[in-house]
Amino acid sequence: MSRVVHFEIHAADPERAAAFYRAVFDWEVKEWVIPGVQIPNENRYWMATTGADAVPGINGGVMFRRGAPPVEGQPVNAYVCTIAVASLDESLQRVVAAGGKLAVPRMPIKRIGWLAYCKDTEGNIFGMMQSDPSAG
């Protein structure tokens, strides 16, 4: 069985995207630097650490988008990552405060928790899930 081990967030402005994910989820996002190597602007890469190694989950990166951004209203055409949060309501407020927006309102997932989908500053959709066995 193969597992997802890394994700990438495509962005017109990776530094803006990094600031968004730092503000909303407290991720550590740092530009990957190779000492003595000049990396062309379009190949710059930011590593995103989403939590401690001892906690289940994966880390990823932020990179320059190589094409047009998602068009408003188009169907999802990529994998969507869902992030575990302690409080969905608080996280939704943080998304808006950091420049993102709500895409699909909070909904119960019976006996699992509360789920909502948002868009980041780059137009990418992502989910947020608050565990709550009494949901639904």
N, CA, C and O atoms as a MOPAC input file, in Angstrom:
PM7 MOZYME 1SCF
protein

 N      0.85000 1    -1.17400 1     0.00000 1
 C      0.00000 1     0.00000 1     0.00000 1
 C      0.89500 1     1.23700 1     0.00000 1
 O      1.87800 1     1.29900 1     0.73900 1
 N      0.55700 1     2.20300 1    -0.81700 1
 C      1.33900 1     3.44400 1    -0.91300 1
 C      0.59800 1     4.58000 1    -0.22000 1
 O     -0.62600 1     4.67800 1    -0.31000 1
 N      1.35000 1     5.44400 1     0.47900 1
 C      0.76100 1     6.55500 1     1.23000 1
 C      1.17200 1     7.88900 1     0.65000 1
 O      2.24000 1     8.00500 1     0.04900 1
 N      0.34300 1     8.88800 1     0.82100 1
 C      0.70900 1    10.25800 1     0.47700 1
 C      1.77800 1    10.70300 1     1.47100 1
 O      1.59600 1    10.55900 1     2.67900 1
 N      2.88600 1    11.24100 1     0.97500 1
 C      3.98800 1    11.62100 1     1.85800 1
 C      4.35400 1    13.10400 1     1.76600 1
 O      5.17100 1    13.58800 1     2.55000 1
 N      3.75500 1    13.83200 1     0.81200 1
 C      4.12100 1    15.23300 1     0.62100 1
 C      3.00200 1    15.89800 1    -0.16500 1
 O      2.35500 1    15.24500 1    -0.98400 1
 N      2.76500 1    17.16300 1     0.06600 1
 C      1.79800 1    17.91800 1    -0.73500 1
 C      2.48600 1    19.18300 1    -1.23500 1
 O      3.50100 1    19.61200 1    -0.68700 1
 N      1.91800 1    19.77300 1    -2.28400 1
 C      2.42600 1    21.04900 1    -2.79500 1
 C      1.27000 1    22.00200 1    -3.04000 1
 O      0.23000 1    21.62700 1    -3.58100 1
 N      1.47900 1    23.24100 1    -2.62700 1
 C      0.51200 1    24.30900 1    -2.82300 1
 C      1.06900 1    25.21200 1    -3.91400 1
 O      2.15800 1    25.76900 1    -3.76900 1
 N      0.33100 1    25.35700 1    -4.99800 1
 C      0.77100 1    26.19400 1    -6.11100 1
 C      0.25100 1    27.61100 1    -5.88600 1
 O     -0.90100 1    27.80500 1    -5.49900 1
 N      1.11400 1    28.60000 1    -6.13400 1
 C      0.76700 1    29.97500 1    -5.80400 1
 C      1.36100 1    30.96600 1    -6.79300 1
 O      2.49800 1    30.80700 1    -7.23600 1
 N      0.58800 1    31.98500 1    -7.13700 1
 C      1.12200 1    33.08800 1    -7.92800 1
 C      2.14400 1    33.85200 1    -7.09200 1
 O      3.12400 1    34.37600 1    -7.62300 1
 N      1.91000 1    33.91000 1    -5.78500 1
 C      2.78600 1    34.61500 1    -4.84800 1
 C      3.06700 1    33.68200 1    -3.66500 1
 O      2.34000 1    33.71800 1    -2.67100 1
 N      4.10300 1    32.85200 1    -3.75600 1
 C      4.37800 1    31.89100 1    -2.68900 1
 C      4.59600 1    32.52500 1    -1.31400 1
 O      4.23200 1    31.93200 1    -0.29800 1
 N      5.17600 1    33.70400 1    -1.27100 1
 C      5.38300 1    34.34300 1     0.03600 1
 C      4.04800 1    34.73400 1     0.65700 1
 O      3.87100 1    34.62000 1     1.87000 1
 N      3.10100 1    35.19700 1    -0.17000 1
 C      1.75200 1    35.51800 1     0.33300 1
 C      1.07100 1    34.23700 1     0.81100 1
 O      0.44700 1    34.22600 1     1.87200 1
 N      1.18600 1    33.15800 1     0.03600 1
 C      0.59300 1    31.87900 1     0.43300 1
 C      1.22100 1    31.37600 1     1.73000 1
 O      0.51000 1    30.89400 1     2.61200 1
 N      2.53900 1    31.48100 1     1.85400 1
 C      3.22100 1    31.04700 1     3.07700 1
 C      2.70700 1    31.83300 1     4.27600 1
 O      2.46700 1    31.25900 1     5.33800 1
 N      2.53500 1    33.14500 1     4.11400 1
 C      2.01800 1    33.97800 1     5.21000 1
 C      0.60800 1    33.53500 1     5.59500 1
 O      0.27000 1    33.51300 1     6.77800 1
 N     -0.21600 1    33.18400 1     4.60900 1
 C     -1.57800 1    32.72100 1     4.87400 1
 C     -1.55300 1    31.45500 1     5.73100 1
 O     -2.23900 1    31.39500 1     6.75200 1
 N     -0.78500 1    30.45500 1     5.34200 1
 C     -0.75900 1    29.18800 1     6.06300 1
 C     -0.09500 1    29.31300 1     7.43700 1
 O     -0.44100 1    28.57900 1     8.36200 1
 N      0.85100 1    30.23300 1     7.57100 1
 C      1.40400 1    30.51700 1     8.90400 1
 C      0.31800 1    31.10400 1     9.80200 1
 O      0.15300 1    30.68000 1    10.94600 1
 N     -0.42600 1    32.08900 1     9.27300 1
 C     -1.43800 1    32.79300 1    10.06200 1
 C     -2.61100 1    31.90300 1    10.43500 1
 O     -3.11700 1    31.99200 1    11.55300 1
 N     -3.05600 1    31.04500 1     9.52200 1
 C     -4.24800 1    30.23400 1     9.77500 1
 C     -3.93200 1    28.99500 1    10.60000 1
 O     -4.66400 1    28.68100 1    11.53800 1
 N     -2.85200 1    28.28200 1    10.26900 1
 C     -2.57900 1    26.98700 1    10.89500 1
 C     -1.30600 1    26.94100 1    11.73300 1
 O     -0.96100 1    25.89000 1    12.27200 1
 N     -0.61000 1    28.05800 1    11.84800 1
 C      0.65700 1    28.11500 1    12.60000 1
 C      1.72200 1    27.18900 1    12.01300 1
 O      2.59600 1    26.70900 1    12.73500 1
 N      1.64900 1    26.93800 1    10.70800 1
 C      2.66900 1    26.11700 1    10.06200 1
 C      3.98400 1    26.87200 1    10.01200 1
 O      4.00800 1    28.10200 1     9.97800 1
 N      5.06500 1    26.12700 1    10.00800 1
 C      6.38400 1    26.71100 1     9.77600 1
 C      6.64000 1    26.59300 1     8.27300 1
 O      6.72200 1    25.48600 1     7.74000 1
 N      6.76500 1    27.72200 1     7.60000 1
 C      7.00300 1    27.72400 1     6.15500 1
 C      8.26400 1    28.53600 1     5.90600 1
 O      8.31400 1    29.73500 1     6.18000 1
 N      9.28600 1    27.85900 1     5.38100 1
 C     10.58500 1    28.50100 1     5.14900 1
 C     11.05900 1    28.21800 1     3.73300 1
 O     10.89700 1    27.11600 1     3.21100 1
 N     11.64900 1    29.24000 1     3.12500 1
 C     12.19600 1    29.02500 1     1.79100 1
 C     13.36900 1    28.05100 1     1.86800 1
 O     14.23200 1    28.15400 1     2.74000 1
 N     13.37400 1    27.10900 1     0.93500 1
 C     14.43700 1    26.10500 1     0.84200 1
 C     15.62300 1    26.76400 1     0.16600 1
 O     15.52700 1    27.25000 1    -0.96100 1
 N     16.73500 1    26.77300 1     0.87000 1
 C     17.94500 1    27.41300 1     0.35900 1
 C     19.05300 1    26.36900 1     0.29800 1
 O     19.23800 1    25.58400 1     1.22700 1
 N     19.78500 1    26.37400 1    -0.81000 1
 C     20.95800 1    25.51200 1    -0.95300 1
 C     22.16600 1    26.44500 1    -0.92400 1
 O     22.36300 1    27.22100 1    -1.85900 1
 N     22.97200 1    26.38300 1     0.12500 1
 C     24.11200 1    27.30000 1     0.22600 1
 C     24.98000 1    27.27000 1    -1.03200 1
 O     25.36600 1    26.20600 1    -1.51600 1
 N     25.27600 1    28.46100 1    -1.54600 1
 C     26.13500 1    28.59300 1    -2.71000 1
 C     25.44800 1    28.38000 1    -4.04300 1
 O     26.09300 1    28.46700 1    -5.08800 1
 N     24.14600 1    28.10000 1    -4.03200 1
 C     23.41600 1    27.84700 1    -5.27700 1
 C     22.38600 1    28.96500 1    -5.48200 1
 O     21.57600 1    29.25100 1    -4.60000 1
 N     22.43600 1    29.58200 1    -6.65100 1
 C     21.45000 1    30.60900 1    -7.01600 1
 C     20.28600 1    29.89800 1    -7.70700 1
 O     20.43800 1    29.41500 1    -8.82900 1
 N     19.14400 1    29.83200 1    -7.06000 1
 C     17.97800 1    29.15400 1    -7.61300 1
 C     17.18100 1    30.16200 1    -8.42900 1
 O     16.84200 1    31.23100 1    -7.92300 1
 N     16.87400 1    29.83800 1    -9.69400 1
 C     16.05400 1    30.76200 1   -10.50100 1
 C     14.72000 1    31.02700 1    -9.80900 1
 O     14.16800 1    30.14000 1    -9.15700 1
 N     14.20600 1    32.24000 1    -9.95100 1
 C     12.98700 1    32.64900 1    -9.25200 1
 C     11.85300 1    31.63900 1    -9.41500 1
 O     11.18100 1    31.30200 1    -8.44000 1
 N     11.63000 1    31.14900 1   -10.64900 1
 C     10.51000 1    30.24000 1   -10.89300 1
 C     10.69700 1    28.87200 1   -10.24600 1
 O      9.74000 1    28.10500 1   -10.14500 1
 N     11.91100 1    28.55500 1    -9.80700 1
 C     12.17800 1    27.26800 1    -9.15000 1
 C     12.30600 1    27.37500 1    -7.63400 1
 O     12.57700 1    26.37600 1    -6.96700 1
 N     12.11300 1    28.57800 1    -7.07800 1
 C     12.19000 1    28.72300 1    -5.62400 1
 C     11.11000 1    27.85200 1    -4.97500 1
 O     10.05700 1    27.60900 1    -5.56400 1
 N     11.38900 1    27.38700 1    -3.75000 1
 C     10.51300 1    26.42700 1    -3.08800 1
 C     10.50100 1    26.72300 1    -1.60100 1
 O     11.54000 1    27.01900 1    -1.01100 1
 N      9.33100 1    26.64500 1    -0.99800 1
 C      9.17000 1    26.87600 1     0.43400 1
 C      8.70000 1    25.57200 1     1.06500 1
 O      7.68800 1    25.01300 1     0.64400 1
 N      9.42200 1    25.08200 1     2.06800 1
 C      9.04900 1    23.86100 1     2.78100 1
 C      8.02600 1    24.21500 1     3.86100 1
 O      8.19400 1    25.19500 1     4.58700 1
 N      6.97800 1    23.41900 1     3.95900 1
 C      5.91100 1    23.64200 1     4.93600 1
 C      5.90200 1    22.49400 1     5.93900 1
 O      5.62200 1    21.34900 1     5.58500 1
 N      6.20900 1    22.81200 1     7.18900 1
 C      6.16000 1    21.83600 1     8.26800 1
 C      4.84200 1    22.04900 1     8.99300 1
 O      4.58900 1    23.12800 1     9.52900 1
 N      3.99500 1    21.01000 1     9.00900 1
 C      2.63600 1    21.15500 1     9.53300 1
 C      2.48200 1    20.67700 1    10.97200 1
 O      1.42700 1    20.87000 1    11.57600 1
 N      3.51000 1    20.06200 1    11.52200 1
 C      3.43100 1    19.58400 1    12.89400 1
 C      4.67600 1    18.80400 1    13.26100 1
 O      5.58800 1    18.63600 1    12.45200 1
 N      4.69600 1    18.33600 1    14.48400 1
 C      5.83600 1    17.56600 1    14.98700 1
 C      5.90800 1    16.21100 1    14.28700 1
 O      4.88000 1    15.64100 1    13.92100 1
 N      7.11100 1    15.70200 1    14.10200 1
 C      7.29900 1    14.41300 1    13.43700 1
 C      6.57600 1    13.27100 1    14.15200 1
 O      6.17200 1    12.30200 1    13.51000 1
 N      6.41000 1    13.37400 1    15.46500 1
 C      5.77300 1    12.30100 1    16.23600 1
 C      4.24700 1    12.27100 1    16.07200 1
 O      3.59900 1    11.31100 1    16.48900 1
 N      3.67700 1    13.31700 1    15.46800 1
 C      2.23200 1    13.41200 1    15.28800 1
 C      1.88400 1    12.98300 1    13.86100 1
 O      2.54000 1    13.42600 1    12.91900 1
 N      0.86400 1    12.12800 1    13.67600 1
 C      0.50000 1    11.70900 1    12.31700 1
 C      0.17400 1    12.89900 1    11.41200 1
 O     -0.45000 1    13.86900 1    11.84100 1
 N      0.59800 1    12.80800 1    10.18400 1
 C      0.35200 1    13.86700 1     9.20500 1
 C      1.51000 1    13.94800 1     8.23500 1
 O      2.48400 1    13.20400 1     8.35700 1
 N      1.40800 1    14.84400 1     7.27700 1
 C      2.47200 1    15.01500 1     6.29700 1
 C      2.85800 1    16.48300 1     6.19800 1
 O      2.09500 1    17.37400 1     6.57000 1
 N      4.04800 1    16.70600 1     5.69400 1
 C      4.53900 1    18.04800 1     5.41900 1
 C      4.49100 1    18.27300 1     3.91500 1
 O      4.25000 1    17.33700 1     3.15200 1
 N      4.71600 1    19.50100 1     3.49000 1
 C      4.66000 1    19.78900 1     2.07100 1
 C      5.48000 1    20.98200 1     1.68500 1
 O      6.48700 1    21.30100 1     2.31700 1
 N      5.03600 1    21.64000 1     0.63800 1
 C      5.76300 1    22.78500 1     0.13400 1
 C      4.85200 1    23.76200 1    -0.58200 1
 O      3.69200 1    23.47100 1    -0.87600 1
 N      5.41400 1    24.93100 1    -0.85200 1
 C      4.72800 1    25.98300 1    -1.59600 1
 C      5.63600 1    26.34000 1    -2.76600 1
 O      6.84300 1    26.51400 1    -2.59500 1
 N      5.05400 1    26.44600 1    -3.94000 1
 C      5.86100 1    26.72200 1    -5.12300 1
 C      5.11800 1    27.65900 1    -6.07200 1
 O      3.90700 1    27.84600 1    -5.96000 1
 N      5.87200 1    28.24700 1    -7.01400 1
 C      5.24600 1    29.11400 1    -8.00100 1
 C      4.31300 1    28.30700 1    -8.88900 1
 O      4.66600 1    27.22200 1    -9.35100 1
 N      3.13300 1    28.83600 1    -9.12100 1
 C      2.16100 1    28.23300 1   -10.03500 1
 C      2.71900 1    28.34500 1   -11.45100 1
 O      3.24900 1    29.38900 1   -11.83200 1
 N      2.60300 1    27.28500 1   -12.21800 1
 C      3.15100 1    27.23900 1   -13.58200 1
 C      2.10400 1    27.51900 1   -14.65500 1
 O      2.38900 1    27.36100 1   -15.84200 1
 N      0.92800 1    27.92200 1   -14.27400 1
 C     -0.12900 1    28.21200 1   -15.23600 1
 C     -1.15600 1    29.13400 1   -14.62400 1
 O     -0.89500 1    29.80400 1   -13.62500 1
 N     -2.31500 1    29.16100 1   -15.22700 1
 C     -3.39500 1    30.03000 1   -14.74900 1
 C     -3.94200 1    29.52900 1   -13.41200 1
 O     -3.94600 1    28.32500 1   -13.15700 1
 N     -4.40100 1    30.44500 1   -12.56200 1
 C     -5.00000 1    30.03600 1   -11.28500 1
 C     -6.37500 1    29.40600 1   -11.51900 1
 O     -6.94700 1    29.53600 1   -12.60200 1
 N     -6.90200 1    28.72400 1   -10.49600 1
 C     -8.25300 1    28.16900 1   -10.62400 1
 C     -9.25800 1    29.27900 1   -10.92400 1
 O     -9.17900 1    30.37000 1   -10.35900 1
 N    -10.19000 1    28.99100 1   -11.80700 1
 C    -11.23400 1    29.95000 1   -12.17000 1
 C    -12.36100 1    29.82800 1   -11.14800 1
 O    -12.76100 1    28.72300 1   -10.78000 1
 N    -12.86400 1    30.96400 1   -10.69800 1
 C    -13.96900 1    30.97100 1    -9.72900 1
 C    -15.14100 1    30.17100 1   -10.28500 1
 O    -15.56600 1    30.39000 1   -11.41900 1
 N    -15.66100 1    29.24500 1    -9.48500 1
 C    -16.81600 1    28.46700 1    -9.85800 1
 C    -16.52500 1    27.18500 1   -10.62100 1
 O    -17.43000 1    26.38400 1   -10.85500 1
 N    -15.26700 1    26.98200 1   -11.01300 1
 C    -14.96000 1    25.73800 1   -11.73500 1
 C    -14.97900 1    24.57200 1   -10.76300 1
 O    -14.73000 1    24.75700 1    -9.57200 1
 N    -15.27400 1    23.36100 1   -11.25600 1
 C    -15.24400 1    22.20400 1   -10.36900 1
 C    -13.82300 1    21.92400 1    -9.89500 1
 O    -12.84900 1    22.29600 1   -10.54900 1
 N    -13.72500 1    21.27400 1    -8.76800 1
 C    -12.40100 1    20.90600 1    -8.22900 1
 C    -11.72800 1    19.97400 1    -9.22500 1
 O    -12.33500 1    19.01100 1    -9.69200 1
 N    -10.47300 1    20.26200 1    -9.54800 1
 C     -9.75800 1    19.44900 1   -10.52100 1
 C     -8.39200 1    19.00500 1   -10.00300 1
 O     -7.46300 1    18.78900 1   -10.78100 1
 N     -8.28400 1    18.87200 1    -8.69800 1
 C     -7.03000 1    18.44900 1    -8.07900 1
 C     -7.35400 1    17.75600 1    -6.75500 1
 O     -8.49800 1    17.77000 1    -6.30000 1
 N     -6.34500 1    17.15800 1    -6.15100 1
 C     -6.53900 1    16.61300 1    -4.81000 1
 C     -6.83500 1    17.75500 1    -3.85500 1
 O     -6.30300 1    18.85500 1    -4.00500 1
 N     -7.68100 1    17.49000 1    -2.87700 1
 C     -7.97500 1    18.48500 1    -1.85400 1
 C     -7.47500 1    17.93400 1    -0.52300 1
 O     -7.84200 1    16.83200 1    -0.11700 1
 N     -6.63900 1    18.71100 1     0.14300 1
 C     -6.14800 1    18.32600 1     1.46900 1
 C     -7.10600 1    18.85500 1     2.52300 1
 O     -7.60500 1    19.97500 1     2.41000 1
 N     -7.36300 1    18.05200 1     3.54800 1
 C     -8.19500 1    18.47200 1     4.67700 1
 C     -7.31900 1    18.49300 1     5.92000 1
 O     -6.58900 1    17.54200 1     6.19800 1
 N     -7.40300 1    19.58300 1     6.65800 1
 C     -6.53800 1    19.83500 1     7.79800 1
 C     -7.34800 1    19.70200 1     9.08100 1
 O     -8.41800 1    20.29900 1     9.20600 1
 N     -6.84400 1    18.92500 1    10.03000 1
 C     -7.50000 1    18.77500 1    11.32700 1
 C     -7.32000 1    20.05600 1    12.12700 1
 O     -6.21100 1    20.57800 1    12.23900 1
 N     -8.42100 1    20.56000 1    12.68400 1
 C     -8.37700 1    21.77100 1    13.50600 1
 C     -9.10400 1    21.51300 1    14.81800 1
 O    -10.01200 1    20.68500 1    14.88100 1
 N     -8.70100 1    22.22300 1    15.85700 1
 C     -9.33200 1    22.07400 1    17.17000 1
 C    -10.71300 1    22.72500 1    17.18300 1
 O    -11.64700 1    22.19600 1    17.78600 1
 N    -10.84200 1    23.88200 1    16.51500 1
 C    -12.11000 1    24.60600 1    16.46800 1
 C    -12.36000 1    25.06800 1    15.03800 1
 O    -11.64400 1    25.93100 1    14.53100 1
 N    -13.36900 1    24.49800 1    14.38700 1
 C    -13.67200 1    24.88600 1    13.01300 1
 C    -14.10000 1    26.34500 1    12.94200 1
 O    -13.67000 1    27.06700 1    12.04200 1
 N    -14.93700 1    26.79000 1    13.87100 1
 C    -15.40100 1    28.18000 1    13.84100 1
 C    -14.23100 1    29.15600 1    13.96900 1
 O    -14.15400 1    30.13400 1    13.22600 1
 N    -13.33200 1    28.89600 1    14.90000 1
 C    -12.16000 1    29.76600 1    15.07000 1
 C    -11.28300 1    29.73100 1    13.81800 1
 O    -10.78400 1    30.76700 1    13.37900 1
 N    -11.09800 1    28.55300 1    13.25000 1
 C    -10.26200 1    28.42400 1    12.05000 1
 C    -10.88100 1    29.15300 1    10.86300 1
 O    -10.15900 1    29.75500 1    10.06800 1
 N    -12.20400 1    29.11000 1    10.73000 1
 C    -12.87400 1    29.83900 1     9.65500 1
 C    -12.65300 1    31.34900 1     9.80400 1
 O    -12.46500 1    32.05100 1     8.81000 1
 N    -12.67600 1    31.83600 1    11.02200 1
 C    -12.40600 1    33.25400 1    11.26600 1
 C    -10.96900 1    33.60000 1    10.88500 1
 O    -10.71300 1    34.66200 1    10.31700 1
 N    -10.03700 1    32.71200 1    11.19400 1
 C     -8.62700 1    32.94600 1    10.85700 1
 C     -8.41300 1    32.96000 1     9.35200 1
 O     -7.60400 1    33.74100 1     8.85000 1
 N     -9.13100 1    32.09900 1     8.62000 1
 C     -9.02500 1    32.06800 1     7.15700 1
 C     -9.39800 1    33.43200 1     6.58200 1
 O     -8.65400 1    33.99800 1     5.78200 1
 N    -10.54200 1    33.95200 1     6.98900 1
 C    -11.02000 1    35.23600 1     6.47100 1
 C    -10.06300 1    36.36100 1     6.87400 1
 O     -9.75200 1    37.22600 1     6.05600 1
 N     -9.60000 1    36.35800 1     8.11100 1
 C     -8.68200 1    37.39400 1     8.58700 1
 C     -7.36500 1    37.37300 1     7.81700 1
 O     -6.71700 1    38.41000 1     7.67500 1
 N     -6.96100 1    36.20500 1     7.31700 1
 C     -5.69600 1    36.07700 1     6.59200 1
 C     -5.86200 1    36.28600 1     5.08500 1
 O     -4.89400 1    36.15400 1     4.33700 1
 N     -7.08600 1    36.61200 1     4.62700 1
 C     -7.30100 1    36.91100 1     3.21600 1
 C     -7.93300 1    35.79900 1     2.40400 1
 O     -8.10200 1    35.94500 1     1.19300 1
 N     -8.29000 1    34.68100 1     3.04400 1
 C     -8.96500 1    33.59300 1     2.34600 1
 C    -10.47000 1    33.78200 1     2.38900 1
 O    -10.96600 1    34.79900 1     2.87200 1
 N    -11.20100 1    32.78100 1     1.87400 1
 C    -12.65900 1    32.88800 1     1.91200 1
 C    -13.29500 1    31.50900 1     2.02300 1
 O    -12.69000 1    30.49100 1     1.68600 1
 N    -14.51600 1    31.50900 1     2.49900 1
 C    -15.30500 1    30.29300 1     2.64800 1
 C    -15.76800 1    29.82600 1     1.27100 1
 O    -16.25800 1    30.63000 1     0.47800 1
 N    -15.61700 1    28.52800 1     0.98000 1
 C    -16.07300 1    27.95700 1    -0.29100 1
 C    -17.31800 1    27.09600 1    -0.08500 1
 O    -18.26700 1    27.18600 1    -0.86300 1
 N    -17.32200 1    26.26400 1     0.95600 1
 C    -18.46700 1    25.41700 1     1.30300 1
 C    -18.65600 1    25.53400 1     2.81600 1
 O    -17.74000 1    25.21900 1     3.57500 1
 N    -19.83900 1    25.98400 1     3.26700 1
 C    -20.05500 1    26.21900 1     4.69500 1
 C    -19.90100 1    24.96600 1     5.55800 1
 O    -19.93100 1    23.83400 1     5.07700 1
 N    -19.73900 1    25.22000 1     6.81900 1
 C    -19.63500 1    24.18200 1     7.85000 1
 C    -20.79200 1    23.19300 1     7.71800 1
 O    -21.94900 1    23.58800 1     7.57200 1
 N    -20.46100 1    21.90300 1     7.77000 1
 C    -21.48300 1    20.86100 1     7.68600 1
 C    -21.09800 1    19.71300 1     8.60100 1
 O    -19.91300 1    19.47300 1     8.83000 1
 N    -22.09600 1    18.99500 1     9.13200 1
 C    -21.76900 1    17.84300 1     9.96300 1
 C    -21.44100 1    16.62400 1     9.09600 1
 O    -22.04700 1    16.41100 1     8.04600 1
 N    -20.48600 1    15.84100 1     9.55100 1
 C    -20.21000 1    14.52300 1     8.99000 1
 C    -20.55600 1    13.56700 1    10.12900 1
 O    -19.81900 1    13.45500 1    11.10900 1
 N    -21.67100 1    12.89400 1     9.98700 1
 C    -22.26400 1    12.11400 1    11.07100 1
 C    -21.23700 1    11.24200 1    11.79900 1
 O    -20.51900 1    10.44700 1    11.19200 1
 N    -21.19600 1    11.42000 1    13.10600 1
 C    -20.33400 1    10.67800 1    14.03700 1
 C    -18.83400 1    10.87600 1    13.79700 1
 O    -18.00900 1    10.17400 1    14.38400 1
 N    -18.48800 1    11.83000 1    12.93800 1
 C    -17.07400 1    12.11100 1    12.65900 1
 C    -16.69200 1    13.50000 1    13.15300 1
 O    -15.77100 1    13.64900 1    13.95600 1
 N    -17.40500 1    14.51800 1    12.67200 1
 C    -17.06500 1    15.88300 1    13.06300 1
 C    -17.68900 1    16.91100 1    12.14100 1
 O    -18.69300 1    16.65000 1    11.47800 1
 N    -17.07700 1    18.08400 1    12.10900 1
 C    -17.57800 1    19.22500 1    11.34200 1
 C    -16.56800 1    19.55300 1    10.25600 1
 O    -15.36500 1    19.60900 1    10.51000 1
 N    -17.06500 1    19.77100 1     9.04000 1
 C    -16.21700 1    19.98800 1     7.87500 1
 C    -16.63200 1    21.25700 1     7.15800 1
 O    -17.82200 1    21.55800 1     7.05800 1
 N    -15.65800 1    22.00200 1     6.65800 1
 C    -15.90700 1    23.16000 1     5.78700 1
 C    -14.77000 1    23.21400 1     4.77600 1
 O    -13.67400 1    22.71100 1     5.02300 1
 N    -15.05000 1    23.82900 1     3.64200 1
 C    -14.02400 1    24.03400 1     2.62300 1
 C    -13.81200 1    25.52200 1     2.42900 1
 O    -14.75800 1    26.31000 1     2.45700 1
 N    -12.54700 1    25.89900 1     2.23000 1
 C    -12.17800 1    27.30100 1     2.04800 1
 C    -11.25000 1    27.43700 1     0.85400 1
 O    -10.78600 1    26.44600 1     0.28900 1
 N    -10.98800 1    28.69000 1     0.48000 1
 C     -9.98300 1    28.99200 1    -0.53600 1
 C     -8.91700 1    29.86700 1     0.09900 1
 O     -9.21600 1    30.77100 1     0.88000 1
 N     -7.66500 1    29.58200 1    -0.25200 1
 C     -6.56500 1    30.39600 1     0.25800 1
 C     -6.40700 1    31.65400 1    -0.59100 1
 O     -7.22700 1    31.91300 1    -1.47100 1
 N     -5.38000 1    32.42200 1    -0.33900 1
 C     -5.14300 1    33.66900 1    -1.06500 1
 C     -4.82800 1    33.43200 1    -2.53600 1
 O     -4.85400 1    34.37300 1    -3.33000 1
 N     -4.53000 1    32.19300 1    -2.91100 1
 C     -4.15800 1    31.85100 1    -4.28800 1
 C     -5.30500 1    31.19100 1    -5.04800 1
 O     -5.14100 1    30.82400 1    -6.21100 1
 N     -6.47100 1    31.03500 1    -4.40200 1
 C     -7.62200 1    30.40700 1    -5.03700 1
 C     -7.66300 1    28.89800 1    -4.89100 1
 O     -8.53900 1    28.25100 1    -5.46500 1
 N     -6.73000 1    28.31800 1    -4.13200 1
 C     -6.70100 1    26.86900 1    -3.91600 1
 C     -7.72800 1    26.48400 1    -2.85600 1
 O     -7.86800 1    27.16800 1    -1.84200 1
 N     -8.44100 1    25.39300 1    -3.09200 1
 C     -9.43500 1    24.92100 1    -2.13000 1
 C     -8.78900 1    23.92700 1    -1.16800 1
 O     -7.93800 1    23.12900 1    -1.56300 1
 N     -9.20300 1    23.98300 1     0.09600 1
 C     -8.74500 1    23.03400 1     1.11600 1
 C     -9.88000 1    22.83400 1     2.11000 1
 O    -10.76000 1    23.68400 1     2.24800 1
 N     -9.84600 1    21.70200 1     2.79700 1
 C    -10.84800 1    21.41100 1     3.80200 1
 C    -10.29700 1    21.59100 1     5.20300 1
 O     -9.08600 1    21.55000 1     5.42000 1
 N    -11.20000 1    21.79000 1     6.15200 1
 C    -10.84100 1    21.81600 1     7.57200 1
 C    -11.85900 1    20.95700 1     8.30100 1
 O    -13.06100 1    21.07100 1     8.06100 1
 N    -11.37600 1    20.09200 1     9.19500 1
 C    -12.23800 1    19.15000 1     9.91500 1
 C    -11.97800 1    19.26100 1    11.41300 1
 O    -10.84100 1    19.16400 1    11.87700 1
 N    -13.06300 1    19.46700 1    12.15600 1
 C    -13.01700 1    19.43200 1    13.61700 1
 C    -13.63200 1    18.11700 1    14.05200 1
 O    -14.79000 1    17.84200 1    13.73900 1
 N    -12.88100 1    17.30500 1    14.76500 1
 C    -13.38800 1    16.02200 1    15.25800 1
 C    -14.47700 1    16.25800 1    16.29800 1
 O    -14.30600 1    17.05000 1    17.22400 1
 N    -15.60700 1    15.55200 1    16.13000 1
 C    -16.70900 1    15.64800 1    17.08900 1
 C    -17.64900 1    14.46600 1    16.82900 1
 O    -18.49800 1    14.53700 1    15.94100 1
 N    -17.50000 1    13.36700 1    17.60800 1
 C    -18.33700 1    12.19400 1    17.39200 1
 C    -19.84100 1    12.44500 1    17.54500 1
 O    -20.64600 1    11.63000 1    17.09400 1
 N    -20.22900 1    13.56200 1    18.17500 1
 C    -21.65400 1    13.86800 1    18.33400 1
 C    -22.21300 1    14.65000 1    17.14600 1
 O    -23.40100 1    14.97200 1    17.13900 1
 N    -21.40200 1    14.96000 1    16.15600 1
 C    -21.86000 1    15.73200 1    14.97800 1
 C    -22.89200 1    14.93100 1    14.19300 1
 O    -22.85900 1    13.70100 1    14.16300 1
 N    -23.79500 1    15.64700 1    13.56800 1
 C    -24.73600 1    15.02500 1    12.66300 1
 C    -26.08200 1    14.85700 1    13.24800 1
 O    -26.98300 1    14.34100 1    12.58700 1

